[in-house]
Amino acid sequence: MTETSAERRQQRDARRQRSPSRRQDDGPASEQQADKQQFNVYLPQALIRRAKHAAVDQTMSLSRLVELALSAHLDGLEKERSR
């Protein structure tokens, strides 16, 4: 059976109630926008879905999750190059 938009909305609202400060790790809104820039990339749909689920599980924004993952990956590459 397919979920209706009302059912999806209820599930989303229930998740928000369990985790009221979903974006607690992002800092104040003014700080978020001050040094951030939009960056569009094309990724496999399955990877996007995994990332979205991971962000919800970690109670952080998708942007923050991608920022942390990309930063960690690039840090690892820099360490390899400096060897």
C-alpha positions, -999 to +999 in steps of 0.1 A: +000+000+000+013+034-009+017+061+018-003+092+013+012+126+017-008+130+049+009+099+063+043+110+053+037+144+069+026+127+101+058+106+102+079+136+095+062+156+123+067+127+147+104+126+139+107+163+145+090+159+178+115+133+189+143+155+178+132+191+181+166+206+173+174+187+141+200+212+130+216+217+164+251+213+149+248+239+123+250+270+145+230+302+142+213+309+110+233+340+103+265+321+108+253+293+085+248+316+055+278+339+061+305+316+048+285+291+029+278+288-008+255+265-027+273+238-046+253+215-069+266+180-078+250+150-095+252+118-074+236+084-078+201+083-064+209+055-040+238+075-025+216+105-020+190+084-003+217+069+020+230+103+028+195+117+036+188+088+060+222+092+077+216+129+082+182+122+098+197+094+120+225+118+131+200+146+137+219+170+114+212+187+081+221+170+049+244+199+041+263+194+074+266+156+068+280+162+033+304+189+046+318+166+073+321+136+049+338+156+021+361+173+046+372+140+061+378+125+027+399+155+015+419+155+048+427+118+042+439+125+007+461+153+019+477+130+046+484+104+019+501+130-003+523+143+025+538+108+032 
